[in-house]
Amino acid sequence: MKIVNSAIGAILGAFALGTPTTIPVLHDTPRDGGLVANQADLGAVHILFQNDLSTNASTAALLVPRSVPSDQAAHVCSILGEKLFPFDRSQHGGVGSDLVDQFNYLRYAGTIGVKDTFWLDGGSGGVAAYKPSRGSIRPHGQGEKLGVVCTHTAPPTVVSKDDPYANGDMAVLGGVERRITVRTGDYQLTGYRDRRSWRFLGIPFGDAPLGAKRFMHSTPYTGNKVLDATSYRNACVQATGPLPMGEDCLNLNIYTPSVGGKALKPVLVAIYGGGFVNGRNSVPAYDGGNLASRSDVVVVMINYRLGALGWLASDKDLPGNAGLSDQILALKWVREHIAAFGGDPDRITIGGQSAGAESVAALLASSAAKGLYHAAFLMSNPWVPWVQRAVQTKYVTPAVAASLECPSTGKAMVECLQNVADPMVFVQGDAYTNATNAITVALAKSAGSSLAMASIQPFLPTPDDLLDDQIFYLAGNGTIPNKVPILVGTTAGEGTPFVYPFMPQPLPHERAVLDKALAVLYTPEGIAKIDASGLFKLNASDDDSVRETVALAMTYNFFTCPTQRIVDLAQTSAQFPKVYLYEAESGYTDTVEMPAKCTAEGTGVEVCHSDDLMSVFGSLNYVGIAPSSQYLDFVRYTADAFSAFVRTHSPNPSSRYLRARGRSYAYTQKVQSGHAWLPFTTPLLEAGEARTQYLSAGSGIRSGGVPHREVCDFFWKSKMLSYQMLDNAM
């Protein structure tokens, strides 16, 4: 069983850090001390920050459009812990180029009008009326009421690369004077602002799934709703990772450039990956502050239950899909409350990477989620089939129950599992190892796969009343319930971080060695098919060709090719109005203990699984990474394309939008003029035009045909794609 344990440790623990100990006390009510602004008293408050995703040095301000007399303007700013913004004739437009760009965009977006004028500091402590469209000031008029421009002195949030999961508590940002309280329904939530965005962290959306609620579908939050939302709350229970964590983990984070505005912004609800056993809504790569700030969208990161606690099912007593119920409940919460944070409940996009993309696929396949979102993107989805309920009942759940000395069936089993005092035994320790080993053997036998591949995801969704069926069955039948625009793609080196932990050093350059290495992924029958195809030959000039060939086989077989084939199948019956396809050829790893090949910029490096996350979310500077100017342009373009999809369901930001945004969007505008994305509205494999977007920092953004057609044809005809080879339906 050594290979099983190795697979679980290396593959499912890709995001693991540290060992959990005790769970610290969390903040419930707003902390004492300092100013807490009341959004209802102020009206809308917009953060104006020209975010170039680089140095965070841009001039920033706060805009409060609610009209007040000139003698109250300074007081409005003081409520926010700020002063009136100073007019400076030596600066472009009197406020500097960065704010000129921001005001230009606000006029484009309709947030302000060309005639609008605002109070600021005209010099010598006097209040003056500033017209952004002219860049000029004038004395205030008798009884005149205008909106206010305040300073914005909050620093950016930056976490250490050496400790990237450090808690994002606002206390590290220099005090408590930058808080604001927002009311929505019966919630009263106190968040804070940093340089980039308003941040509301750890908002509970579901009751704690404790006791008799363990393993069950989640229910709306009924606890105290006057809450401090300035620090992360529990992640869901998992084997390793930073604290806090616990079963009371159904919370979400909101990042928004504005609060209280009438013009609502598009919303992204992001779902983390981690093999359904790891992950949290505080993962640095997913921090939504930069994307919200640069792209004028609202970003929401949700938690959902993991491992056995999230996905265990039986024939009748365990419903299964507890984690999926969490995701659906979170979407319902967002629909009900996001307007208070500037988000539009009728323009919600869901997006995820790896198991997050699998979750998005499950939501696409869920009639229970219908109407809760309007577009979706899927990054690096392995398309592993869901586990059928019969398999859960016969193998998965009894293995977990037996490892904890519980009955193997019936209500007695459920009650026994619910009475287990320490939830950590469901995710680590000897009992967990025994359970997952037994599950792996059963899944490998049923699917005809290698032990290593069967061990990657021992806990998965199950078709039921929340999940209509396997996504590929629904695609083939033309019955996907949520027919929305999708953006989907993979990286060029998905397989490397999965394969290299099994092979820490380069292997001898021999075909027999390659065949032995391929056994990590394939049965002997599969290896024979690969050898006969002639498609995976060793490179005589590359001393590391064996490992690279195995990693490439996994990239194509388990990511690139099933993505193509399932989407092609769906488009055969026009399941999605539009499909946009990409392959990422550049990336930047944020994950500890990744293979050396998965390094940042350089020659011959690999863009590995998850390495495109920080490009999409623009989060490099959040972890203190300063890339080259060439790579920074690439990150800006990638974030601009994905956020355009969130705004308009097309990854093509309009030229008018880009011109209005200003100088730091110039590279995106240049790319768009020559390499705009083209949608697939018919089956992918029938498209004659170059409709795949290749995302590269080195060779530039380009369009091309559907990638790797020959090798994908081979895997499909050989019935070796993940959804063909790992179909758990017994």
C-alpha positions in Angstrom: 0.0 0.0 0.0 3.0 2.3 -0.1 2.1 3.8 -3.4 -1.4 4.7 -2.1 0.0 6.6 0.9 2.6 8.3 -1.2 -0.1 9.4 -3.7 -2.3 10.8 -1.0 0.5 12.6 0.7 2.0 14.1 -2.4 -1.0 14.8 -4.5 -3.8 15.7 -2.1 -1.5 17.6 0.2 -0.3 20.0 -2.5 -1.6 23.0 -0.6 -0.8 21.7 2.9 1.2 23.7 5.4 1.8 23.0 9.0 -0.1 20.9 11.5 -3.3 22.0 13.3 -3.3 22.4 17.0 -6.0 24.2 19.0 -8.6 26.5 17.4 -8.2 30.1 18.6 -11.1 32.3 19.8 -12.7 34.1 17.0 -14.1 37.7 16.9 -17.9 37.9 16.9 -18.9 41.5 17.7 -16.9 44.5 16.4 -13.8 45.2 18.4 -13.5 48.1 20.8 -11.5 51.1 20.0 -11.1 53.3 16.9 -13.6 54.6 14.5 -16.2 52.5 12.8 -18.0 54.3 10.0 -21.6 53.5 9.3 -22.2 53.0 5.6 -25.9 53.8 5.9 -25.0 57.3 7.2 -22.4 57.9 4.5 -24.1 56.4 1.5 -21.8 55.0 -1.2 -18.1 54.9 -0.6 -15.8 54.2 -3.5 -12.1 53.3 -3.3 -10.3 55.1 -6.1 -7.0 53.2 -6.8 -5.4 52.8 -10.2 -4.3 49.2 -9.7 -1.5 48.3 -12.0 -0.9 45.0 -10.1 2.6 46.1 -9.4 4.0 48.4 -6.8 0.8 49.6 -5.0 2.3 53.1 -5.2 -0.5 54.7 -7.1 -2.2 57.7 -5.6 -5.5 56.7 -4.0 -8.6 58.4 -2.7 -12.1 57.8 -1.3 -15.1 59.2 -3.1 -18.3 59.8 -1.1 -20.9 61.0 -3.6 -23.6 61.9 -1.0 -24.0 65.7 -1.1 -23.1 67.7 2.0 -22.5 71.4 2.7 -18.9 72.5 2.4 -18.6 72.9 6.2 -19.4 69.2 6.7 -17.0 67.9 4.0 -14.0 67.5 6.3 -16.2 65.8 8.9 -17.3 63.2 6.3 -13.6 62.3 5.8 -12.9 62.2 9.5 -15.7 59.6 9.9 -13.6 57.4 7.6 -10.4 58.2 9.5 -9.2 60.4 6.6 -8.8 64.1 5.5 -10.0 66.0 2.5 -7.9 65.2 -0.5 -5.5 68.0 -1.3 -5.7 69.8 -4.7 -2.2 70.3 -6.2 -1.8 72.5 -9.3 1.6 70.9 -10.0 -0.1 67.5 -10.5 -2.0 66.4 -13.7 -5.6 67.4 -13.3 -4.7 68.8 -9.8 -5.0 65.3 -8.3 -2.4 63.3 -10.3 -2.6 61.0 -13.3 -3.7 58.0 -11.3 -6.9 59.7 -10.0 -7.5 61.4 -13.4 -7.7 57.9 -14.8 -10.0 56.8 -12.1 -12.4 59.7 -12.6 -12.3 59.1 -16.4 -13.4 55.5 -15.7 -16.1 56.6 -13.3 -17.6 58.8 -16.0 -17.4 55.9 -18.5 -19.2 53.6 -16.0 -21.9 56.2 -15.2 -20.9 56.4 -11.5 -20.4 60.2 -11.9 -21.4 62.7 -14.6 -19.4 65.1 -16.7 -20.8 68.0 -14.8 -20.3 66.5 -11.3 -18.2 68.5 -8.8 -16.8 67.4 -5.4 -15.4 69.0 -2.3 -11.7 68.6 -1.6 -8.9 70.6 0.1 -8.2 73.7 -2.1 -5.2 74.7 -0.1 -4.5 76.5 3.2 -7.2 74.4 4.8 -10.0 75.8 2.7 -12.6 73.7 1.0 -12.9 74.0 -2.8 -15.2 72.6 -5.4 -13.4 70.3 -7.8 -14.6 69.3 -11.3 -12.8 66.1 -12.4 -13.8 66.6 -16.1 -11.8 69.9 -16.1 -9.2 69.3 -13.4 -10.0 72.6 -11.9 -11.3 74.0 -8.6 -13.4 77.0 -7.7 -14.7 78.5 -4.4 -17.7 77.0 -2.8 -21.1 78.6 -3.4 -23.6 79.7 -0.9 -25.5 76.7 0.5 -23.9 74.5 -2.1 -24.0 70.7 -1.4 -21.5 68.3 -3.1 -20.0 64.9 -2.7 -16.6 64.6 -1.1 -13.1 63.3 -2.1 -11.0 62.1 0.9 -7.5 60.8 1.2 -7.1 57.0 1.3 -4.1 56.2 3.4 -4.7 52.5 4.1 -1.7 50.3 3.1 -2.1 47.3 0.8 -2.3 43.8 2.3 0.9 41.9 1.7 1.6 38.5 3.2 5.0 36.9 3.4 6.1 34.5 0.7 7.6 32.5 3.6 4.3 32.4 5.5 1.7 33.0 2.8 -1.2 31.8 4.8 -0.7 34.3 7.6 -4.1 35.5 8.9 -5.3 38.5 7.0 -6.4 40.3 10.2 -6.8 44.1 9.6 -4.8 44.8 12.8 -1.6 44.2 10.8 -2.7 47.1 8.5 -2.0 49.7 11.1 -5.1 50.1 13.3 -8.8 49.9 13.5 -9.7 53.4 12.1 -10.5 52.1 8.6 -13.5 50.0 9.5 -17.0 50.3 8.1 -20.3 48.6 9.1 -22.7 47.4 6.4 -26.2 46.2 7.1 -27.9 43.7 4.9 -31.1 41.9 6.0 -30.6 41.2 9.7 -26.8 41.1 9.3 -24.7 43.9 10.7 -21.1 43.3 9.4 -18.1 45.3 10.2 -15.3 45.1 7.6 -12.3 47.2 6.7 -10.4 48.6 3.8 -6.9 48.2 2.6 -5.3 50.0 -0.3 -7.1 48.0 -2.9 -10.6 47.1 -1.7 -13.1 46.8 1.1 -12.7 43.5 2.8 -15.4 41.6 4.7 -14.0 38.3 6.0 -15.4 35.2 7.5 -19.1 36.0 7.0 -21.2 32.9 8.2 -23.7 31.8 5.6 -24.6 28.4 7.1 -25.2 27.0 10.6 -22.4 24.9 12.0 -22.8 21.3 10.8 -22.2 19.8 14.2 -23.7 16.8 16.0 -26.7 15.5 14.1 -25.9 18.0 11.3 -22.6 16.4 10.5 -22.7 14.9 7.0 -26.1 16.5 6.3 -27.0 19.2 3.8 -26.3 22.7 5.2 -28.9 25.1 6.5 -29.0 28.9 6.6 -27.1 30.7 9.3 -29.3 31.5 12.4 -26.7 32.7 14.9 -25.6 36.1 16.0 -25.5 38.4 13.0 -23.9 41.5 14.5 -20.4 40.4 13.5 -16.8 41.5 13.2 -15.7 40.7 9.6 -12.1 41.9 9.8 -10.4 38.5 10.0 -10.7 35.1 8.5 -12.7 32.5 10.3 -12.4 28.7 10.3 -11.3 26.7 7.3 -13.1 23.4 7.1 -11.5 20.4 8.7 -8.5 19.0 6.6 -5.4 17.1 7.3 -2.8 19.9 7.2 -2.8 23.6 6.9 -2.8 26.8 9.0 -5.3 27.6 11.7 -8.0 28.4 12.4 -10.0 25.4 11.2 -13.0 23.4 12.5 -16.4 22.1 11.5 -18.0 25.5 12.0 -16.5 26.6 8.7 -19.4 27.7 6.5 -18.3 31.3 5.9 -17.3 33.5 2.9 -15.1 36.5 2.2 -16.2 39.6 0.1 -13.8 41.9 -1.7 -15.3 45.0 -3.3 -14.2 48.4 -4.6 -17.4 50.1 -3.4 -20.0 49.8 -0.7 -23.5 51.2 -0.9 -23.6 52.3 -4.5 -26.7 52.1 -6.6 -24.9 51.0 -9.8 -24.3 47.4 -9.0 -21.2 45.5 -10.2 -20.7 42.0 -11.6 -19.9 39.3 -9.1 -17.4 36.5 -9.2 -18.0 33.6 -6.7 -14.7 31.7 -6.6 -14.4 28.0 -5.4 -11.0 26.7 -4.3 -9.4 23.5 -5.4 -7.5 20.9 -3.3 -8.8 17.5 -4.3 -12.0 17.9 -2.2 -9.7 17.3 0.8 -7.8 20.5 1.1 -8.4 24.2 0.6 -9.8 27.3 2.3 -11.2 30.7 1.3 -8.1 32.4 2.6 -5.6 30.8 0.1 -3.4 33.8 -1.0 -3.6 33.0 -4.7 -7.3 33.6 -4.6 -7.3 36.8 -2.6 -9.9 38.9 -4.4 -8.6 42.4 -3.5 -6.6 43.0 -6.7 -9.2 41.6 -9.1 -11.9 43.6 -7.4 -9.9 46.8 -7.6 -8.4 46.5 -11.1 -11.5 45.1 -12.7 -14.4 46.9 -10.9 -16.1 43.6 -9.8 -17.1 42.1 -6.5 -15.2 38.9 -5.6 -16.6 36.3 -3.2 -14.6 33.4 -1.8 -16.6 30.6 -0.2 -15.8 27.6 2.1 -17.3 24.2 1.7 -16.8 20.9 3.7 -14.0 18.6 2.6 -13.2 14.9 2.7 -15.5 12.4 4.4 -17.3 15.3 6.2 -18.2 16.9 2.9 -18.8 13.9 0.6 -19.7 10.7 2.5 -22.9 9.1 1.3 -24.9 5.9 1.7 -28.0 4.3 0.2 -30.5 6.2 2.3 -29.2 7.4 5.7 -26.4 9.7 4.5 -27.6 12.1 1.8 -24.1 12.8 0.3 -22.9 16.0 -1.4 -22.8 18.0 1.9 -20.0 20.0 0.3 -22.1 20.7 -2.8 -25.0 21.8 -0.6 -22.6 24.3 1.1 -21.7 25.7 -2.3 -25.4 26.1 -3.3 -26.3 27.7 0.1 -23.4 30.1 -0.3 -24.7 31.1 -3.8 -28.2 31.7 -2.3 -26.7 33.9 0.4 -24.8 35.9 -2.3 -28.0 36.3 -4.3 -29.8 37.7 -1.3 -27.1 39.9 0.2 -24.5 40.9 -2.3 -26.2 44.2 -3.4 -25.3 45.7 0.0 -21.6 45.2 -1.0 -22.1 46.7 -4.5 -22.7 43.4 -6.3 -25.4 42.6 -8.8 -27.3 39.5 -7.9 -28.3 39.1 -11.6 -24.7 39.1 -12.8 -23.0 36.3 -10.9 -20.2 34.2 -12.5 -18.9 31.1 -10.7 -15.3 30.0 -11.2 -12.9 27.4 -9.9 -9.6 25.6 -10.4 -8.9 21.9 -10.0 -11.5 20.5 -7.5 -12.9 24.0 -7.7 -13.5 23.5 -11.4 -15.0 20.1 -10.6 -17.3 21.9 -8.2 -18.3 24.3 -11.0 -19.0 21.3 -13.3 -21.2 19.9 -10.5 -23.1 23.2 -10.3 -23.5 23.2 -14.0 -25.0 19.7 -13.7 -27.3 20.7 -10.7 -30.9 21.6 -11.3 -30.9 22.7 -7.6 -28.4 25.5 -8.6 -30.5 26.8 -11.5 -30.8 30.5 -11.6 -28.1 31.1 -9.0 -25.4 32.1 -11.5 -25.2 33.3 -15.1 -21.7 32.2 -16.4 -18.9 29.9 -15.3 -15.2 29.4 -15.8 -13.4 26.1 -15.2 -9.6 26.0 -14.8 -7.7 22.7 -14.9 -10.6 20.3 -14.4 -9.6 16.6 -14.4 -13.2 15.6 -15.1 -13.0 12.6 -12.8 -16.5 10.9 -12.8 -18.6 11.3 -9.7 -18.8 8.3 -7.4 -22.1 6.4 -7.8 -24.2 5.9 -4.7 -23.8 2.1 -4.9 -20.0 2.5 -4.7 -20.4 4.9 -1.8 -22.7 2.5 0.0 -20.7 -0.7 -0.7 -17.1 0.6 -0.4 -16.4 4.2 0.6 -18.7 4.7 3.6 -18.2 1.3 5.2 -14.4 1.8 4.9 -14.7 5.0 6.9 -17.1 3.5 9.4 -15.0 0.4 10.0 -11.8 2.4 10.6 -13.6 4.2 13.4 -15.2 1.0 14.8 -18.7 2.0 13.8 -21.4 -0.2 12.2 -21.2 -0.3 8.5 -24.8 0.5 7.6 -28.0 2.1 8.7 -28.9 4.8 11.2 -26.6 3.2 13.8 -23.7 3.9 11.6 -24.7 7.5 11.0 -25.2 8.1 14.7 -21.9 6.5 15.6 -20.0 8.7 13.0 -21.8 11.8 14.2 -20.8 11.1 17.8 -17.1 10.9 17.0 -15.7 13.6 19.2 -12.6 14.6 17.3 -13.3 15.6 13.6 -9.6 15.3 12.8 -9.8 11.5 12.7 -11.8 11.9 9.5 -8.8 13.5 7.8 -5.6 12.2 9.3 -4.2 9.4 11.5 -4.2 5.6 11.2 -7.9 5.3 10.9 -8.0 7.7 8.0 -5.1 5.9 6.3 -6.8 2.6 6.7 -10.0 3.9 5.3 -8.5 5.6 2.3 -6.3 2.6 1.5 -9.4 0.4 1.4 -11.3 2.9 -0.7 -8.4 3.2 -3.1 -8.2 -0.5 -3.7 -11.9 -0.8 -4.3 -12.0 2.2 -6.7 -9.0 0.9 -8.6 -10.5 -2.5 -9.1 -13.9 -1.1 -10.1 -12.4 1.3 -12.6 -9.5 -0.7 -13.9 -7.0 2.1 -13.0 -3.7 2.2 -11.2 -3.7 2.5 -7.4 -2.1 5.9 -7.6 -4.7 7.4 -9.8 -7.6 5.9 -7.8 -6.1 7.4 -4.7 -6.1 11.0 -6.0 -9.7 11.7 -4.9 -11.1 9.2 -2.5 -14.1 11.5 -1.7 -16.2 12.9 -4.5 -19.7 14.2 -5.3 -22.4 11.6 -5.9 -25.3 11.9 -8.4 -28.5 12.6 -6.4 -31.2 15.2 -5.9 -28.5 18.0 -5.9 -26.5 16.6 -8.8 -28.5 15.4 -11.8 -26.0 13.0 -13.3 -22.4 12.7 -14.6 -21.6 15.9 -16.5 -20.5 13.9 -19.6 -23.8 11.9 -19.6 -25.8 15.2 -19.5 -23.6 16.7 -22.2 -24.2 13.7 -24.5 -27.9 13.7 -23.8 -28.3 17.4 -24.2 -29.7 17.8 -20.7 -27.2 20.0 -18.9 -29.6 22.1 -16.7 -27.5 25.3 -16.5 -26.9 26.4 -20.1 -24.6 29.4 -19.5 -21.5 30.8 -21.2 -18.3 29.0 -20.1 -14.6 29.7 -20.2 -12.5 26.6 -19.8 -8.9 25.6 -20.1 -5.7 23.9 -18.8 -2.1 24.6 -18.2 0.7 23.2 -20.4 2.2 21.2 -17.5 -0.7 20.0 -15.4 0.9 16.7 -14.6 4.3 17.7 -13.3 3.4 18.3 -9.6 1.5 15.0 -9.5 4.2 12.9 -11.1 7.5 14.3 -9.8 6.8 13.5 -6.1 6.8 9.8 -7.1 10.1 10.3 -8.9 12.2 12.8 -7.0 15.3 12.3 -9.2 15.7 11.9 -13.0 15.5 8.3 -14.2 17.7 6.3 -16.6 16.9 7.1 -20.2 15.5 3.7 -21.2 12.1 2.6 -22.6 11.8 -0.1 -20.0 12.2 2.5 -17.2 9.6 4.7 -18.9 7.1 1.8 -19.0 7.7 1.2 -15.3 7.3 4.9 -14.5 4.0 5.0 -16.5 2.6 2.4 -14.1 2.0 5.3 -11.7 -0.8 6.3 -14.1 -1.8 3.2 -16.1 -2.6 -0.4 -16.0 -0.3 -2.8 -18.0 -3.0 -2.7 -20.8 -2.9 1.1 -20.9 0.9 1.1 -21.0 0.9 -1.3 -24.0 -1.5 1.0 -25.9 0.8 4.0 -25.2 3.9 2.1 -26.4 2.1 1.0 -29.6 0.9 4.6 -30.4 4.4 5.9 -30.8 3.3 9.3 -29.5 5.4 9.3 -26.3 9.0 8.9 -27.3 12.0 9.6 -25.2 14.1 12.7 -26.1 17.7 11.5 -26.5 19.1 14.9 -25.7 17.1 15.3 -22.5 18.5 13.6 -19.4 15.1 14.0 -17.6 13.0 12.7 -20.5 11.4 9.9 -18.6 9.8 12.0 -15.9 8.9 14.7 -18.4 7.2 12.1 -20.7 5.1 10.7 -17.8 4.1 14.2 -16.7 3.1 15.1 -20.3 1.0 11.9 -20.6 -0.8 12.9 -17.4 -1.3 16.5 -18.6 -2.9 15.3 -21.9 -4.8 12.3 -20.6 -6.3 13.7 -17.4 -6.7 17.4 -18.2 -6.3 18.7 -21.7 -8.0 16.0 -23.7 -11.1 15.3 -21.4 -11.6 19.1 -21.3 -11.8 19.2 -25.1 -13.9 16.1 -25.6 -16.5 16.8 -22.9 -17.0 20.4 -24.1 -17.1 19.1 -27.7 -19.8 16.6 -26.7 -21.8 19.4 -25.0 -21.6 21.7 -28.0 -22.8 18.9 -30.3 -26.2 19.5 -28.7 -25.6 23.3 -28.2 -25.5 23.0 -24.4 -23.6 26.3 -23.8 -24.4 29.6 -25.6 -20.7 30.3 -25.9 -17.5 28.4 -25.0 -14.1 30.0 -24.8 -11.0 27.7 -24.7 -7.5 28.5 -23.5 -4.1 26.9 -22.7 -1.9 28.6 -20.2 1.8 28.5 -21.2 3.1 30.8 -18.4 2.5 30.8 -14.7 3.9 31.6 -11.3 3.7 29.0 -8.5 2.5 30.0 -5.1 2.5 26.5 -3.6 5.1 25.2 -1.2 7.1 22.1 -2.0 6.3 22.1 -5.7 8.8 20.5 -8.0 11.7 22.8 -9.0 10.5 22.6 -12.6 7.4 24.5 -11.5 9.4 27.7 -11.0 8.7 31.3 -11.9 9.9 33.0 -15.0 12.9 31.6 -16.8 14.0 29.3 -19.6 12.4 25.9 -20.0 10.2 26.1 -16.9 6.9 24.4 -16.6 3.6 26.1 -16.0 2.2 23.5 -13.6 -1.2 22.7 -12.1 -2.4 25.8 -10.2 0.4 28.0 -11.5 -2.1 30.2 -13.5 -4.1 31.2 -10.4 -2.1 34.2 -9.4 -2.3 35.5 -13.0 -6.1 35.2 -13.1 -6.5 36.9 -9.7 -3.6 39.3 -10.2 -2.4 38.3 -6.7 1.4 38.4 -7.2 1.9 41.6 -5.2 -0.3 40.2 -2.4 2.4 37.7 -1.6 5.2 40.3 -2.3 6.3 39.0 -5.7 7.7 41.6 -8.1 7.8 40.0 -11.6 9.6 41.3 -14.7 7.8 43.9 -16.7 7.1 41.4 -19.4 5.5 39.0 -17.0 3.6 41.8 -15.3 2.0 42.7 -18.7 1.0 39.1 -19.1 -0.6 39.0 -15.6 -2.5 42.2 -16.3 -3.8 40.8 -19.6 -4.9 37.5 -18.0 -6.7 39.2 -15.1 -8.3 41.6 -17.6 -9.5 38.8 -19.8 -11.0 36.7 -17.0 -12.6 39.7 -15.3 -14.1 40.8 -18.7 -15.7 37.3 -18.8 -17.2 38.0 -15.4 -18.5 41.4 -16.5 -19.8 40.6 -20.0 -19.5 36.8 -20.4 -16.8 37.4 -23.0 -13.1 37.5 -22.2 -12.7 40.4 -24.6 -12.7 43.7 -22.8 -14.0 46.4 -25.1 -11.7 49.1 -26.6 -13.9 51.8 -25.0 -13.6 50.2 -21.6 -9.8 49.8 -21.9 -9.3 53.4 -23.1 -11.4 54.6 -20.2 -9.3 52.6 -17.7 -6.1 54.3 -18.6 -2.4 53.7 -19.1 -2.0 50.4 -17.1 -4.4 48.7 -19.5 -2.3 49.5 -22.6 -0.9 46.0 -23.1 -4.3 44.4 -22.8 -5.6 46.9 -25.5 -2.6 46.0 -27.7 -3.4 42.3 -27.4 -7.1 42.7 -28.0 -6.4 44.6 -31.3 -4.7 41.5 -32.8 -5.7 38.5 -30.8 -9.3 38.7 -29.5 -10.8 35.6 -28.2 -13.2 33.8 -30.5 -16.1 31.7 -29.0 -17.0 28.1 -30.0 -20.7 28.0 -30.7 -20.5 24.6 -32.4 -18.5 21.5 -31.5 -14.9 22.2 -30.8 -13.5 19.6 -33.2 -15.5 21.0 -36.1 -14.1 24.5 -35.8 -12.0 25.5 -38.7 -10.7 28.8 -37.3 -8.0 29.4 -34.7 -10.3 29.8 -31.7 -8.1 28.6 -28.8 -6.3 31.3 -26.8 -2.7 30.5 -25.9 -1.6 32.5 -22.8 2.1 33.0 -22.8 4.3 35.7 -21.3 7.4 34.7 -23.3 6.0 34.3 -26.9 3.0 36.5 -26.4 -0.7 36.0 -26.5 -1.8 34.2 -29.7 -4.7 32.3 -31.2 -4.5 28.8 -32.6 -6.3 25.6 -33.2 -7.6 23.2 -30.6 -4.4 21.9 -29.0 -2.8 18.4 -29.2 -5.5 16.9 -31.5 -3.5 13.8 -32.4 -2.7 12.7 -28.9 -6.2 13.5 -27.7 -7.7 11.4 -30.6 -5.5 8.5 -29.5 -6.6 8.7 -25.8 -10.3 9.1 -26.8 -10.2 6.2 -29.3 -8.4 4.0 -26.8 -11.0 4.8 -24.1 -8.3 6.1 -21.8 -9.6 9.5 -20.9 -10.2 10.1 -17.2 -14.0 10.0 -17.6 -13.7 6.8 -19.7 -11.1 5.1 -17.7 -12.1 6.1 -14.1 -15.9 5.6 -14.4 -16.8 4.3 -11.0 -20.3 3.2 -12.0 -20.5 -0.5 -11.0 
